[in-house]
Amino acid sequence: MNLDQITDAPDILMEFLEYHSTVRGHSDKTIAGYYLDLKILFRFIKRRRKLVPLDMPFSEIDISDVDLDFIKSIRIEELYRYQSFSPERMHSSNALSAASRCRRTSSVKSFFNYLCTKRHLLDYNICQELDMPKRQASLPRYLEETECDRLLSACDGPFALRDYCILMLFLSCGLRISELVSLNITDVYDDHVRVLGKGNKERVVYFAEGCREAIDDYLAVRDSQSIKPADRMALFISRDHCRISVRGVQKMVDKKLLIAGLDSRRFSPHKLRHTAATLMLKNGVDTRALQEVLGHSNLNTTQIYTHLDNAALHEAARANPIGRKTKAKPE
């Protein structure tokens, strides 16, 4: 979703979205997330305050009249109730996930920070009092090296070289699926690829000789004449002769996992990215370097991988000579 597709947002919300699009350079996906989270907030408050008929479908609540006075009237208890509210779960006992609660709270905080620090429209930022929901930390799943070998060996059929190349870029470079499908042939160099990541930030990701070989083998069979003109520059091509889609890659990965005897419910293209990060860390890559490879803007995001290698942690404990000292037993 881009800004031109948003037609029902009030001016105060559109200005916020335009700021993040043009000044901060955030992606259409990020803009759509902000828009959806804040639209639900405004509709939720309108319904809660009985500003609309109770029998009005939630999706039909108009937010175009939301203005600065409405924003100033929002209370902290309304924001806390909003954190776990979901229009899809109004008649269900299923709670909104912790990740979703954190995301929408982040959207609200960003909106109020913008009004206070960038526009100076609010005398007080109520979101300073708004706590982030607690999110249970979980370690990302990843494939062991032997499982990677099984997955790569599962590539067969007419698209075997393409699929092998895609899996190699996931497993060796740690690309996001959105980054992979957007690659053009002009983004590939002798020993690296140029990647357009989150927030339209470019970075360089280097690869080793095995990945270079996989790319060369695929490019040798990539038939540029059969590709639709609009997608001639796309690196990875679908069976329909156009740029491969995110869904197309997901289906391919699921199929290869099944052939390899791996559980496709536990693994995904993003788990292959986790696998690359974990294998790099296990083999001596510095956390700061890993942050650059993965395109993380915050080191805290990268540091989750430092908790994965229990063997390395045990080795570190054994390496401390103090920890090996034993108390002398009395004679």
N, C-alpha and C positions, 0 to 999 in steps of 0.2 A: 504494500500500500504506500503510495506517495501522497504528498500534500494535496495534489489536484483532485484526488479521489475523496477527500474529506469535505463534506458539504454541510454537516449538521453541527459542527463545533462552534461555540461562541468565540467572539473575537479574542478574549483573554486567553483561551486555550490555543487558538490558532497561532497567536504571537509566540507562545511558549514552544509550540512544535516547530515553527519557522526558525526560531533561535537555535534549536538543537539540530535542525537540518542544515542551515546555512552557516552558522557560526561554529558550532561544535562539530559539524561534519558527520553526524550520526547517520547510520544506515536507515533505509526505509523500514526495515524490520523493527529497529529500535523505536522509530517514530510511531509506528503502528502500535507497539506495546504501550507507550506512554498514552496515546490517544484512547486505547481501549480501557486501560486502568482508570483514567480520569473520567471517562464517560460513565463508567460503572459507578464511580464515586458520586458524581453529580446526580445520577438517577437514583441511587440508593438514598441520598440525603433527601431528595424531593419526596420519595415515597415514605420515608421514615417520618418526615414532618407533615405528611398528609397534604402536600401541595398539589397532588394529582389524585384522581379517583383510585381507590384501592383495587378496583377490578381492571384497571388499565394494564395491558401487557407491559412487562418491564422494558421490552425492546422498543416500545412506542413512546416512552417518556421523553419529551422534548427537553433538550438542554441548551437550546440556542439563546435563551434569555438569561443564562448564568452570567452574572457580572461581578465586579469587584466587591460590592456590598454582600452578595451571596457568599463569596469566598471568605470575607472577613467574619461572617457569622458562623462559620464552621467551628464546632467545638471538639475538644480532644476526645471526648467519649464517643463521638460519632466516628472519628477516625479509627478508634480501636475496634468498634463494632464492624466497620467496613473491612478491616484487615481479613476477617474470616468469612465475609459475606460473598456468596456466589449466586447469581440469578439462576444458574442451572441446578443449584442444590437447595432452592428455597423450600421444596417439598421432599427433601431427602435428608437422611441422617448422616450422609457422608460429608466429612469436613474437608475444607479446602486444604491442599497440601501446604507444608511449611515453605516449600520453595515458592509457591504462588503467593503466599502471604508476604514473604520477604520482597518479592518482585514488585507487588503493587504498593507496598509501603515505601520502597525506594522511589517509585514513580511520584508518589505524593510528596515525599521529601524534596525531590528535585524540583517539582512545580512550585512549592512554597519558597524554596531557596531562590529560585529565579525571580519570583515576585518581590522578595525582600532585597536581595543583593544586586540584582541586575536592573530591576525596574524601580525599586524603592517605593513600591506601592503599599507595603504593609509596615506598620510601626513595630509589629512583633511577629516573629515566626513561631507559630504554635507547634510546628513540627520539631522544634528543639526539645519538646517534652515527649515526643512520640518515640517509644522504644521499638526497635526492630524485633519481630517475632524470633523466638529461639528456634534455630534450625539444627537438627541433629546432624552431627558430622558423620559422614560415611566415606569410606575409602573407595575410590573408583575401581571397577573391575578391569582386569587386563588379561591378555593371553600370555602364557609362558612361551618361551622361544620354540619349544617343540610343537606347540599348538599353532604358532605362526607358520612353521614349516608345513604343517598339515593343511592350513588354510591356503597357502600359496600353491600347494600341489593340487588343490581342488579346481584350479582353473583349466577348463577344457572347452571344446566347442569352437564355433566360428569367431567368438570374441575373446578367446583365451588370452591373447597377448594384451588386449586392452584391459581386461579384468585384472590380469597379473600386474600390469603397470599401475593401475589404480590402487590395488592392495599394497604394493610396494611404497607408493607415496604416502599412504596412510600410516603404514607400519614403520617406515624409516624416517619420514619427515614430520609426522604428527600433524598433518593438515586437518583443518575443519572441513566438513563435507561441502559447505558453501564456498570455501576457498578452492577446493578441488574442481568443482563443476564450473567455476568461473575462469579457470586457467585457459589462456590462449597459447597457441604454438609460439608466439613471440615472447612469452614469459619464461621459456625454457632456455637456459644457457648451458655452458659446458659442464659446470659442476654445481649449479644451483637453479632454483626457480624463484621468480618474483611473484609474491603472493599479495593479494588485496584482502586484508583481514577486517576485523570488526572496526567500525568507525571509519571505514575507508582508509585505514592505515596500511601503507605498503611496508613489506619487510622482505628480506632475502633469506631463503632457507636452503642450506647446502645439502647435497646428497652424496653418497659414496658410489663406487663403481657398479655395484649390483643394481642400484636404482637407475644409473645412467644406461646400463645395458638394457634394462626393461623398457625405458623410454625409447631407445633406439630401435629395439625390436618392434615396438608398437608403431612407431612412426613409419617404419618400412612397409607396413601393411595398411596404414591409414590412407584410404582412397579419397583424396581431396576432390576428385571430379564428381563423386556421387553426393557430396555434402551440399545441403541447401545453401544458397548464396548468403543468406543472413548469418549463417553460422560457420562460414569458411575458416574463420580464425580460431574457432573453438578447438581445444586440444583433444577432449574426449567426446566422441560422437556416438549417438545412440543407434539402435537398429533402424530408426526412422530417418536416419541421415541428417540429424540436427544435434545441437549441443545436448549432451546427456543431462538429465534433470536430477535433482536431489532424490526424488522418489525412485528414479531409475537406478541410482547407485545403491540406495537402501535395499531394493529388491535383489540386486546382484549380490550384495554382501550377505543377505539372508540365505540366498541359495547356496553360496559357497560355504557358509558356515554349516549348513545342513549336510552338504556333500562331505565336508571334513569331519563330520560327527561331533560338531560343537553346537551348543544350545543357542539358537538365534534369539531366544527370549532374554538371555543374559548378556549377549554381546550385540554391538551395533557399530556403524562407522565411527561414532564418537568414542566407543570403547577401544577401537583400533588406535585412535589418537592417544588415549590413555596408555595403551600398550607401548607406543613409541616413546612416550615420556618416561615411563617406568624403566624400559630397557636402557634408555640413555643414562638415566640416573644411576642404575645398577652398575653401569660400565664406566663410571667416573666423570660424567658430565656435571659441571658446576651448576648450582641452582640458578644463578644469574644468567648463565648461558642458556639454560633450558627455558627460562622466561622469554628470552629473545627468540628462540626457535619457535615456541608455541604462540608467540604474539600476545602474551598476557600483559595487561597494563599495570597490574598489581602483583607484586611478588608473593603476597599471601595466597593468591590463586595457585601459584606454582608450587608452593611449599607443601601442599597436601601430598605430593608425591614423595616427599622425604619421609613419610610415615609408612611407606609400603614395604620397604625391604627389611623385614625382621631379621634376616640373616646378617645383614650389615650392622644392624643395631646390636645384635648379640656380639658380633665381632668387636664392635667399638667398646662394649662393656668389658670384654676379655682383654682388650689392649691396655686398659688402665692398670698399672702395676699395683696400685693400692687395693683394687678390687680383688687381686689374687692373693693378698696377704691373709694368712690364717692365724687365729689366736693360738698362742703356745699353750699346750695342755699342761696342767700341773702334773708333776711326777708323783 
